[in-house]
Amino acid sequence: GAFSHEVSGTITLGMGATACIHLLPPLLQQLRQDHPLLRVGVTTGNTLEIVRAIEENRLDLGLVTLPAAGSALSIAPVMNEEFVYIAAGEEQRQFGMLTAEHLQDRPFIAFSAGSSTRTVIDAWFQASGVEVQPVMQSGSIEAIKRMVRVGLGYSIIPRMAVACAQDRQGLCVQSLTPVLQRQLAIVMRQDKILSKGMSEIIRLLQTTE
């Protein structure tokens, strides 16, 4: 309606690559529909890069993985993100439960060492006293999925990367035991004045699950 035209301007948003591929398109589609004059610029990066850009006022809002720390930031958790086990489709029913012990001797295709994602996954194994040695590492979830599809090993990735039927073609997807989750939060500077466009983006992110 007529009121939708009051939300305009440009908002810059930072988020991780996976959220950018899987979470962002429906969000931007909704925004364009509701607020055709609002422009959104998106930058991908890891939590540290996004937090730094927000502190330096190069980005308005960030969607990051917790823990996140920064001076004078407001940090509001918006959703839990589950990490799931993926394997080639034909390996579907090998386990009733997927514990660290079940997985320790199988070929593991992992995220690059040093990424926050990898740290979260390593900690899940360590909690059960298991050390894993990946057979391969990659910084790209899409590359990992491809390697898993052809049967080179299993991986543990965010559920949002296999949420659509087309994204999990040729894969079986299962929760881990215990379930592995982390929180995603919206970060912004505490001194930032919330524009209508910003509150609209925050509202949409809070209702995404």
Biotite code that builds the C-alpha atoms (Angstrom):
import biotite.structure as struc

atoms = struc.array([
    struc.Atom([0.000, 0.000, 0.000], chain_id="A", res_id=1, res_name="GLY", atom_name="CA", element="C"),
    struc.Atom([0.910, 3.706, 0.022], chain_id="A", res_id=2, res_name="ALA", atom_name="CA", element="C"),
    struc.Atom([2.646, 3.487, 3.403], chain_id="A", res_id=3, res_name="PHE", atom_name="CA", element="C"),
    struc.Atom([5.267, 1.045, 2.077], chain_id="A", res_id=4, res_name="SER", atom_name="CA", element="C"),
    struc.Atom([6.984, 3.833, 0.165], chain_id="A", res_id=5, res_name="HIS", atom_name="CA", element="C"),
    struc.Atom([8.201, 5.548, 3.316], chain_id="A", res_id=6, res_name="GLU", atom_name="CA", element="C"),
    struc.Atom([10.846, 2.872, 3.896], chain_id="A", res_id=7, res_name="VAL", atom_name="CA", element="C"),
    struc.Atom([13.765, 3.806, 1.681], chain_id="A", res_id=8, res_name="SER", atom_name="CA", element="C"),
    struc.Atom([17.498, 4.364, 1.811], chain_id="A", res_id=9, res_name="GLY", atom_name="CA", element="C"),
    struc.Atom([20.345, 1.880, 1.795], chain_id="A", res_id=10, res_name="THR", atom_name="CA", element="C"),
    struc.Atom([21.223, -0.613, 4.498], chain_id="A", res_id=11, res_name="ILE", atom_name="CA", element="C"),
    struc.Atom([24.446, -2.574, 4.558], chain_id="A", res_id=12, res_name="THR", atom_name="CA", element="C"),
    struc.Atom([24.310, -6.070, 5.963], chain_id="A", res_id=13, res_name="LEU", atom_name="CA", element="C"),
    struc.Atom([27.096, -8.551, 6.728], chain_id="A", res_id=14, res_name="GLY", atom_name="CA", element="C"),
    struc.Atom([26.689, -12.313, 7.121], chain_id="A", res_id=15, res_name="MET", atom_name="CA", element="C"),
    struc.Atom([28.421, -15.644, 6.624], chain_id="A", res_id=16, res_name="GLY", atom_name="CA", element="C"),
    struc.Atom([28.539, -17.324, 3.239], chain_id="A", res_id=17, res_name="ALA", atom_name="CA", element="C"),
    struc.Atom([26.035, -20.069, 4.122], chain_id="A", res_id=18, res_name="THR", atom_name="CA", element="C"),
    struc.Atom([23.453, -17.609, 5.431], chain_id="A", res_id=19, res_name="ALA", atom_name="CA", element="C"),
    struc.Atom([24.058, -15.536, 2.320], chain_id="A", res_id=20, res_name="CYS", atom_name="CA", element="C"),
    struc.Atom([23.270, -18.467, -0.001], chain_id="A", res_id=21, res_name="ILE", atom_name="CA", element="C"),
    struc.Atom([20.377, -20.003, 1.912], chain_id="A", res_id=22, res_name="HIS", atom_name="CA", element="C"),
    struc.Atom([18.817, -17.431, 4.235], chain_id="A", res_id=23, res_name="LEU", atom_name="CA", element="C"),
    struc.Atom([19.239, -14.206, 2.308], chain_id="A", res_id=24, res_name="LEU", atom_name="CA", element="C"),
    struc.Atom([17.360, -14.744, -0.997], chain_id="A", res_id=25, res_name="PRO", atom_name="CA", element="C"),
    struc.Atom([13.886, -15.244, 0.570], chain_id="A", res_id=26, res_name="PRO", atom_name="CA", element="C"),
    struc.Atom([14.578, -12.336, 2.944], chain_id="A", res_id=27, res_name="LEU", atom_name="CA", element="C"),
    struc.Atom([15.539, -9.966, 0.114], chain_id="A", res_id=28, res_name="LEU", atom_name="CA", element="C"),
    struc.Atom([12.556, -11.127, -1.923], chain_id="A", res_id=29, res_name="GLN", atom_name="CA", element="C"),
    struc.Atom([10.212, -10.282, 0.960], chain_id="A", res_id=30, res_name="GLN", atom_name="CA", element="C"),
    struc.Atom([11.855, -6.876, 1.463], chain_id="A", res_id=31, res_name="LEU", atom_name="CA", element="C"),
    struc.Atom([11.586, -5.996, -2.221], chain_id="A", res_id=32, res_name="ARG", atom_name="CA", element="C"),
    struc.Atom([7.913, -6.922, -2.155], chain_id="A", res_id=33, res_name="GLN", atom_name="CA", element="C"),
    struc.Atom([7.117, -4.907, 0.992], chain_id="A", res_id=34, res_name="ASP", atom_name="CA", element="C"),
    struc.Atom([9.540, -1.992, 0.511], chain_id="A", res_id=35, res_name="HIS", atom_name="CA", element="C"),
    struc.Atom([10.483, -1.540, -3.140], chain_id="A", res_id=36, res_name="PRO", atom_name="CA", element="C"),
    struc.Atom([12.519, 1.617, -2.388], chain_id="A", res_id=37, res_name="LEU", atom_name="CA", element="C"),
    struc.Atom([14.748, 0.016, 0.216], chain_id="A", res_id=38, res_name="LEU", atom_name="CA", element="C"),
    struc.Atom([18.224, -0.934, -1.028], chain_id="A", res_id=39, res_name="ARG", atom_name="CA", element="C"),
    struc.Atom([20.231, -3.609, 0.753], chain_id="A", res_id=40, res_name="VAL", atom_name="CA", element="C"),
    struc.Atom([23.964, -4.078, 0.236], chain_id="A", res_id=41, res_name="GLY", atom_name="CA", element="C"),
    struc.Atom([25.342, -7.421, 1.416], chain_id="A", res_id=42, res_name="VAL", atom_name="CA", element="C"),
    struc.Atom([28.908, -8.361, 2.368], chain_id="A", res_id=43, res_name="THR", atom_name="CA", element="C"),
    struc.Atom([29.973, -11.855, 3.383], chain_id="A", res_id=44, res_name="THR", atom_name="CA", element="C"),
    struc.Atom([32.591, -12.535, 6.012], chain_id="A", res_id=45, res_name="GLY", atom_name="CA", element="C"),
    struc.Atom([33.235, -14.420, 9.208], chain_id="A", res_id=46, res_name="ASN", atom_name="CA", element="C"),
    struc.Atom([32.153, -13.221, 12.643], chain_id="A", res_id=47, res_name="THR", atom_name="CA", element="C"),
    struc.Atom([35.408, -11.339, 13.350], chain_id="A", res_id=48, res_name="LEU", atom_name="CA", element="C"),
    struc.Atom([35.383, -9.517, 10.004], chain_id="A", res_id=49, res_name="GLU", atom_name="CA", element="C"),
    struc.Atom([31.744, -8.526, 10.321], chain_id="A", res_id=50, res_name="ILE", atom_name="CA", element="C"),
    struc.Atom([32.106, -7.340, 13.922], chain_id="A", res_id=51, res_name="VAL", atom_name="CA", element="C"),
    struc.Atom([35.112, -5.198, 12.944], chain_id="A", res_id=52, res_name="ARG", atom_name="CA", element="C"),
    struc.Atom([33.226, -3.677, 10.003], chain_id="A", res_id=53, res_name="ALA", atom_name="CA", element="C"),
    struc.Atom([30.316, -2.800, 12.293], chain_id="A", res_id=54, res_name="ILE", atom_name="CA", element="C"),
    struc.Atom([32.601, -1.216, 14.892], chain_id="A", res_id=55, res_name="GLU", atom_name="CA", element="C"),
    struc.Atom([34.166, 0.861, 12.108], chain_id="A", res_id=56, res_name="GLU", atom_name="CA", element="C"),
    struc.Atom([30.711, 1.795, 10.810], chain_id="A", res_id=57, res_name="ASN", atom_name="CA", element="C"),
    struc.Atom([31.282, 0.173, 7.416], chain_id="A", res_id=58, res_name="ARG", atom_name="CA", element="C"),
    struc.Atom([28.224, -2.048, 7.943], chain_id="A", res_id=59, res_name="LEU", atom_name="CA", element="C"),
    struc.Atom([24.883, -1.269, 9.590], chain_id="A", res_id=60, res_name="ASP", atom_name="CA", element="C"),
    struc.Atom([23.900, -4.762, 10.698], chain_id="A", res_id=61, res_name="LEU", atom_name="CA", element="C"),
    struc.Atom([25.534, -8.151, 10.934], chain_id="A", res_id=62, res_name="GLY", atom_name="CA", element="C"),
    struc.Atom([24.168, -11.648, 11.293], chain_id="A", res_id=63, res_name="LEU", atom_name="CA", element="C"),
    struc.Atom([26.929, -13.585, 13.031], chain_id="A", res_id=64, res_name="VAL", atom_name="CA", element="C"),
    struc.Atom([27.617, -16.793, 14.878], chain_id="A", res_id=65, res_name="THR", atom_name="CA", element="C"),
    struc.Atom([27.978, -16.477, 18.633], chain_id="A", res_id=66, res_name="LEU", atom_name="CA", element="C"),
    struc.Atom([30.217, -16.028, 20.534], chain_id="A", res_id=67, res_name="PRO", atom_name="CA", element="C"),
    struc.Atom([30.822, -12.494, 19.266], chain_id="A", res_id=68, res_name="ALA", atom_name="CA", element="C"),
    struc.Atom([32.435, -9.695, 21.223], chain_id="A", res_id=69, res_name="ALA", atom_name="CA", element="C"),
    struc.Atom([33.126, -6.087, 20.410], chain_id="A", res_id=70, res_name="GLY", atom_name="CA", element="C"),
    struc.Atom([33.243, -2.703, 22.044], chain_id="A", res_id=71, res_name="SER", atom_name="CA", element="C"),
    struc.Atom([29.925, -0.879, 22.262], chain_id="A", res_id=72, res_name="ALA", atom_name="CA", element="C"),
    struc.Atom([27.979, -3.464, 20.277], chain_id="A", res_id=73, res_name="LEU", atom_name="CA", element="C"),
    struc.Atom([24.434, -4.543, 20.835], chain_id="A", res_id=74, res_name="SER", atom_name="CA", element="C"),
    struc.Atom([24.118, -8.309, 20.310], chain_id="A", res_id=75, res_name="ILE", atom_name="CA", element="C"),
    struc.Atom([20.675, -9.928, 20.022], chain_id="A", res_id=76, res_name="ALA", atom_name="CA", element="C"),
    struc.Atom([20.362, -13.700, 19.450], chain_id="A", res_id=77, res_name="PRO", atom_name="CA", element="C"),
    struc.Atom([17.777, -14.311, 16.704], chain_id="A", res_id=78, res_name="VAL", atom_name="CA", element="C"),
    struc.Atom([17.851, -18.016, 15.899], chain_id="A", res_id=79, res_name="MET", atom_name="CA", element="C"),
    struc.Atom([19.388, -21.357, 16.651], chain_id="A", res_id=80, res_name="ASN", atom_name="CA", element="C"),
    struc.Atom([21.206, -23.010, 13.831], chain_id="A", res_id=81, res_name="GLU", atom_name="CA", element="C"),
    struc.Atom([21.502, -26.784, 13.914], chain_id="A", res_id=82, res_name="GLU", atom_name="CA", element="C"),
    struc.Atom([24.474, -28.614, 12.428], chain_id="A", res_id=83, res_name="PHE", atom_name="CA", element="C"),
    struc.Atom([23.636, -31.935, 10.819], chain_id="A", res_id=84, res_name="VAL", atom_name="CA", element="C"),
    struc.Atom([25.410, -35.022, 9.543], chain_id="A", res_id=85, res_name="TYR", atom_name="CA", element="C"),
    struc.Atom([25.355, -35.533, 5.785], chain_id="A", res_id=86, res_name="ILE", atom_name="CA", element="C"),
    struc.Atom([26.455, -38.598, 3.822], chain_id="A", res_id=87, res_name="ALA", atom_name="CA", element="C"),
    struc.Atom([25.867, -40.001, 0.348], chain_id="A", res_id=88, res_name="ALA", atom_name="CA", element="C"),
    struc.Atom([22.211, -41.012, -0.018], chain_id="A", res_id=89, res_name="GLY", atom_name="CA", element="C"),
    struc.Atom([22.817, -44.763, -0.101], chain_id="A", res_id=90, res_name="GLU", atom_name="CA", element="C"),
    struc.Atom([24.410, -44.725, 3.366], chain_id="A", res_id=91, res_name="GLU", atom_name="CA", element="C"),
    struc.Atom([21.048, -43.662, 4.746], chain_id="A", res_id=92, res_name="GLN", atom_name="CA", element="C"),
    struc.Atom([20.447, -46.205, 7.489], chain_id="A", res_id=93, res_name="ARG", atom_name="CA", element="C"),
    struc.Atom([23.807, -47.126, 8.925], chain_id="A", res_id=94, res_name="GLN", atom_name="CA", element="C"),
    struc.Atom([23.121, -45.781, 12.400], chain_id="A", res_id=95, res_name="PHE", atom_name="CA", element="C"),
    struc.Atom([20.232, -45.359, 14.718], chain_id="A", res_id=96, res_name="GLY", atom_name="CA", element="C"),
    struc.Atom([22.123, -42.602, 16.516], chain_id="A", res_id=97, res_name="MET", atom_name="CA", element="C"),
    struc.Atom([25.032, -40.523, 15.329], chain_id="A", res_id=98, res_name="LEU", atom_name="CA", element="C"),
    struc.Atom([27.451, -40.095, 18.205], chain_id="A", res_id=99, res_name="THR", atom_name="CA", element="C"),
    struc.Atom([31.060, -38.946, 18.049], chain_id="A", res_id=100, res_name="ALA", atom_name="CA", element="C"),
    struc.Atom([32.155, -42.542, 18.745], chain_id="A", res_id=101, res_name="GLU", atom_name="CA", element="C"),
    struc.Atom([30.172, -43.843, 15.744], chain_id="A", res_id=102, res_name="HIS", atom_name="CA", element="C"),
    struc.Atom([31.824, -41.319, 13.479], chain_id="A", res_id=103, res_name="LEU", atom_name="CA", element="C"),
    struc.Atom([35.405, -41.277, 14.675], chain_id="A", res_id=104, res_name="GLN", atom_name="CA", element="C"),
    struc.Atom([36.814, -43.900, 12.283], chain_id="A", res_id=105, res_name="ASP", atom_name="CA", element="C"),
    struc.Atom([34.938, -42.823, 9.167], chain_id="A", res_id=106, res_name="ARG", atom_name="CA", element="C"),
    struc.Atom([36.325, -40.445, 6.526], chain_id="A", res_id=107, res_name="PRO", atom_name="CA", element="C"),
    struc.Atom([35.375, -36.903, 7.542], chain_id="A", res_id=108, res_name="PHE", atom_name="CA", element="C"),
    struc.Atom([35.297, -33.989, 5.084], chain_id="A", res_id=109, res_name="ILE", atom_name="CA", element="C"),
    struc.Atom([35.620, -30.851, 7.165], chain_id="A", res_id=110, res_name="ALA", atom_name="CA", element="C"),
    struc.Atom([35.498, -27.090, 6.974], chain_id="A", res_id=111, res_name="PHE", atom_name="CA", element="C"),
    struc.Atom([38.864, -25.393, 6.832], chain_id="A", res_id=112, res_name="SER", atom_name="CA", element="C"),
    struc.Atom([40.722, -25.352, 10.147], chain_id="A", res_id=113, res_name="ALA", atom_name="CA", element="C"),
    struc.Atom([40.466, -22.023, 11.950], chain_id="A", res_id=114, res_name="GLY", atom_name="CA", element="C"),
    struc.Atom([36.917, -21.234, 10.835], chain_id="A", res_id=115, res_name="SER", atom_name="CA", element="C"),
    struc.Atom([34.402, -20.664, 13.640], chain_id="A", res_id=116, res_name="SER", atom_name="CA", element="C"),
    struc.Atom([32.267, -23.434, 12.132], chain_id="A", res_id=117, res_name="THR", atom_name="CA", element="C"),
    struc.Atom([35.126, -25.908, 12.374], chain_id="A", res_id=118, res_name="ARG", atom_name="CA", element="C"),
    struc.Atom([35.795, -24.877, 15.987], chain_id="A", res_id=119, res_name="THR", atom_name="CA", element="C"),
    struc.Atom([32.152, -25.593, 16.909], chain_id="A", res_id=120, res_name="VAL", atom_name="CA", element="C"),
    struc.Atom([32.304, -29.031, 15.253], chain_id="A", res_id=121, res_name="ILE", atom_name="CA", element="C"),
    struc.Atom([35.674, -29.973, 16.785], chain_id="A", res_id=122, res_name="ASP", atom_name="CA", element="C"),
    struc.Atom([34.326, -29.023, 20.216], chain_id="A", res_id=123, res_name="ALA", atom_name="CA", element="C"),
    struc.Atom([31.354, -31.386, 19.693], chain_id="A", res_id=124, res_name="TRP", atom_name="CA", element="C"),
    struc.Atom([33.760, -34.292, 19.072], chain_id="A", res_id=125, res_name="PHE", atom_name="CA", element="C"),
    struc.Atom([36.050, -33.279, 21.953], chain_id="A", res_id=126, res_name="GLN", atom_name="CA", element="C"),
    struc.Atom([33.105, -33.253, 24.366], chain_id="A", res_id=127, res_name="ALA", atom_name="CA", element="C"),
    struc.Atom([32.942, -37.032, 23.793], chain_id="A", res_id=128, res_name="SER", atom_name="CA", element="C"),
    struc.Atom([36.704, -37.419, 24.059], chain_id="A", res_id=129, res_name="GLY", atom_name="CA", element="C"),
    struc.Atom([37.076, -37.985, 20.309], chain_id="A", res_id=130, res_name="VAL", atom_name="CA", element="C"),
    struc.Atom([39.762, -36.431, 18.095], chain_id="A", res_id=131, res_name="GLU", atom_name="CA", element="C"),
    struc.Atom([38.998, -36.381, 14.372], chain_id="A", res_id=132, res_name="VAL", atom_name="CA", element="C"),
    struc.Atom([41.483, -36.213, 11.504], chain_id="A", res_id=133, res_name="GLN", atom_name="CA", element="C"),
    struc.Atom([39.664, -35.036, 8.376], chain_id="A", res_id=134, res_name="PRO", atom_name="CA", element="C"),
    struc.Atom([40.557, -36.679, 5.072], chain_id="A", res_id=135, res_name="VAL", atom_name="CA", element="C"),
    struc.Atom([39.797, -33.393, 3.294], chain_id="A", res_id=136, res_name="MET", atom_name="CA", element="C"),
    struc.Atom([39.138, -29.781, 4.190], chain_id="A", res_id=137, res_name="GLN", atom_name="CA", element="C"),
    struc.Atom([37.375, -27.072, 2.226], chain_id="A", res_id=138, res_name="SER", atom_name="CA", element="C"),
    struc.Atom([36.148, -23.555, 2.892], chain_id="A", res_id=139, res_name="GLY", atom_name="CA", element="C"),
    struc.Atom([33.100, -24.071, 0.678], chain_id="A", res_id=140, res_name="SER", atom_name="CA", element="C"),
    struc.Atom([29.984, -25.904, 1.852], chain_id="A", res_id=141, res_name="ILE", atom_name="CA", element="C"),
    struc.Atom([28.920, -26.445, -1.744], chain_id="A", res_id=142, res_name="GLU", atom_name="CA", element="C"),
    struc.Atom([32.263, -28.147, -2.511], chain_id="A", res_id=143, res_name="ALA", atom_name="CA", element="C"),
    struc.Atom([31.933, -30.277, 0.645], chain_id="A", res_id=144, res_name="ILE", atom_name="CA", element="C"),
    struc.Atom([28.423, -31.377, -0.355], chain_id="A", res_id=145, res_name="LYS", atom_name="CA", element="C"),
    struc.Atom([29.694, -32.389, -3.776], chain_id="A", res_id=146, res_name="ARG", atom_name="CA", element="C"),
    struc.Atom([32.477, -34.530, -2.295], chain_id="A", res_id=147, res_name="MET", atom_name="CA", element="C"),
    struc.Atom([30.033, -36.146, 0.135], chain_id="A", res_id=148, res_name="VAL", atom_name="CA", element="C"),
    struc.Atom([27.571, -36.857, -2.690], chain_id="A", res_id=149, res_name="ARG", atom_name="CA", element="C"),
    struc.Atom([30.126, -38.969, -4.567], chain_id="A", res_id=150, res_name="VAL", atom_name="CA", element="C"),
    struc.Atom([30.860, -41.020, -1.439], chain_id="A", res_id=151, res_name="GLY", atom_name="CA", element="C"),
    struc.Atom([34.257, -39.628, -0.380], chain_id="A", res_id=152, res_name="LEU", atom_name="CA", element="C"),
    struc.Atom([33.170, -39.240, 3.234], chain_id="A", res_id=153, res_name="GLY", atom_name="CA", element="C"),
    struc.Atom([30.633, -37.626, 5.533], chain_id="A", res_id=154, res_name="TYR", atom_name="CA", element="C"),
    struc.Atom([30.473, -34.056, 6.754], chain_id="A", res_id=155, res_name="SER", atom_name="CA", element="C"),
    struc.Atom([28.750, -31.918, 9.390], chain_id="A", res_id=156, res_name="ILE", atom_name="CA", element="C"),
    struc.Atom([27.217, -28.728, 8.022], chain_id="A", res_id=157, res_name="ILE", atom_name="CA", element="C"),
    struc.Atom([24.527, -26.163, 8.926], chain_id="A", res_id=158, res_name="PRO", atom_name="CA", element="C"),
    struc.Atom([21.032, -27.531, 8.352], chain_id="A", res_id=159, res_name="ARG", atom_name="CA", element="C"),
    struc.Atom([20.110, -24.421, 6.353], chain_id="A", res_id=160, res_name="MET", atom_name="CA", element="C"),
    struc.Atom([22.512, -25.634, 3.621], chain_id="A", res_id=161, res_name="ALA", atom_name="CA", element="C"),
    struc.Atom([20.332, -28.728, 3.078], chain_id="A", res_id=162, res_name="VAL", atom_name="CA", element="C"),
    struc.Atom([16.921, -27.287, 3.955], chain_id="A", res_id=163, res_name="ALA", atom_name="CA", element="C"),
    struc.Atom([15.503, -27.327, 0.389], chain_id="A", res_id=164, res_name="CYS", atom_name="CA", element="C"),
    struc.Atom([14.890, -30.603, -1.406], chain_id="A", res_id=165, res_name="ALA", atom_name="CA", element="C"),
    struc.Atom([17.162, -29.559, -4.277], chain_id="A", res_id=166, res_name="GLN", atom_name="CA", element="C"),
    struc.Atom([19.988, -28.734, -1.856], chain_id="A", res_id=167, res_name="ASP", atom_name="CA", element="C"),
    struc.Atom([19.960, -32.196, -0.326], chain_id="A", res_id=168, res_name="ARG", atom_name="CA", element="C"),
    struc.Atom([19.627, -34.220, -3.521], chain_id="A", res_id=169, res_name="GLN", atom_name="CA", element="C"),
    struc.Atom([21.749, -37.378, -3.318], chain_id="A", res_id=170, res_name="GLY", atom_name="CA", element="C"),
    struc.Atom([22.405, -36.843, 0.414], chain_id="A", res_id=171, res_name="LEU", atom_name="CA", element="C"),
    struc.Atom([21.037, -38.285, 3.606], chain_id="A", res_id=172, res_name="CYS", atom_name="CA", element="C"),
    struc.Atom([20.698, -35.758, 6.419], chain_id="A", res_id=173, res_name="VAL", atom_name="CA", element="C"),
    struc.Atom([20.483, -36.640, 10.107], chain_id="A", res_id=174, res_name="GLN", atom_name="CA", element="C"),
    struc.Atom([20.720, -34.883, 13.475], chain_id="A", res_id=175, res_name="SER", atom_name="CA", element="C"),
    struc.Atom([23.724, -35.663, 15.643], chain_id="A", res_id=176, res_name="LEU", atom_name="CA", element="C"),
    struc.Atom([23.510, -37.168, 19.138], chain_id="A", res_id=177, res_name="THR", atom_name="CA", element="C"),
    struc.Atom([23.758, -35.017, 21.201], chain_id="A", res_id=178, res_name="PRO", atom_name="CA", element="C"),
    struc.Atom([22.225, -32.399, 18.888], chain_id="A", res_id=179, res_name="VAL", atom_name="CA", element="C"),
    struc.Atom([24.726, -29.757, 17.794], chain_id="A", res_id=180, res_name="LEU", atom_name="CA", element="C"),
    struc.Atom([23.440, -26.187, 17.682], chain_id="A", res_id=181, res_name="GLN", atom_name="CA", element="C"),
    struc.Atom([24.870, -22.717, 17.753], chain_id="A", res_id=182, res_name="ARG", atom_name="CA", element="C"),
    struc.Atom([23.206, -19.332, 17.944], chain_id="A", res_id=183, res_name="GLN", atom_name="CA", element="C"),
    struc.Atom([23.052, -16.692, 15.289], chain_id="A", res_id=184, res_name="LEU", atom_name="CA", element="C"),
    struc.Atom([22.733, -13.124, 16.506], chain_id="A", res_id=185, res_name="ALA", atom_name="CA", element="C"),
    struc.Atom([22.200, -9.688, 15.034], chain_id="A", res_id=186, res_name="ILE", atom_name="CA", element="C"),
    struc.Atom([24.967, -7.256, 15.913], chain_id="A", res_id=187, res_name="VAL", atom_name="CA", element="C"),
    struc.Atom([24.976, -3.503, 15.512], chain_id="A", res_id=188, res_name="MET", atom_name="CA", element="C"),
    struc.Atom([26.587, -0.517, 17.154], chain_id="A", res_id=189, res_name="ARG", atom_name="CA", element="C"),
    struc.Atom([24.833, 0.588, 20.328], chain_id="A", res_id=190, res_name="GLN", atom_name="CA", element="C"),
    struc.Atom([24.925, 4.202, 19.142], chain_id="A", res_id=191, res_name="ASP", atom_name="CA", element="C"),
    struc.Atom([23.270, 3.364, 15.812], chain_id="A", res_id=192, res_name="LYS", atom_name="CA", element="C"),
    struc.Atom([19.874, 4.988, 15.240], chain_id="A", res_id=193, res_name="ILE", atom_name="CA", element="C"),
    struc.Atom([17.475, 2.274, 14.101], chain_id="A", res_id=194, res_name="LEU", atom_name="CA", element="C"),
    struc.Atom([15.997, 3.245, 10.757], chain_id="A", res_id=195, res_name="SER", atom_name="CA", element="C"),
    struc.Atom([12.673, 1.787, 9.627], chain_id="A", res_id=196, res_name="LYS", atom_name="CA", element="C"),
    struc.Atom([14.528, -0.340, 7.106], chain_id="A", res_id=197, res_name="GLY", atom_name="CA", element="C"),
    struc.Atom([16.852, -1.748, 9.756], chain_id="A", res_id=198, res_name="MET", atom_name="CA", element="C"),
    struc.Atom([14.020, -2.679, 12.109], chain_id="A", res_id=199, res_name="SER", atom_name="CA", element="C"),
    struc.Atom([12.232, -4.317, 9.193], chain_id="A", res_id=200, res_name="GLU", atom_name="CA", element="C"),
    struc.Atom([15.288, -6.498, 8.417], chain_id="A", res_id=201, res_name="ILE", atom_name="CA", element="C"),
    struc.Atom([15.643, -7.407, 12.098], chain_id="A", res_id=202, res_name="ILE", atom_name="CA", element="C"),
    struc.Atom([11.962, -8.321, 12.265], chain_id="A", res_id=203, res_name="ARG", atom_name="CA", element="C"),
    struc.Atom([12.275, -10.606, 9.228], chain_id="A", res_id=204, res_name="LEU", atom_name="CA", element="C"),
    struc.Atom([15.400, -12.290, 10.610], chain_id="A", res_id=205, res_name="LEU", atom_name="CA", element="C"),
    struc.Atom([13.648, -12.904, 13.929], chain_id="A", res_id=206, res_name="GLN", atom_name="CA", element="C"),
    struc.Atom([10.773, -14.683, 12.220], chain_id="A", res_id=207, res_name="THR", atom_name="CA", element="C"),
    struc.Atom([13.014, -16.890, 10.064], chain_id="A", res_id=208, res_name="THR", atom_name="CA", element="C"),
    struc.Atom([13.370, -20.422, 11.292], chain_id="A", res_id=209, res_name="GLU", atom_name="CA", element="C"),
])
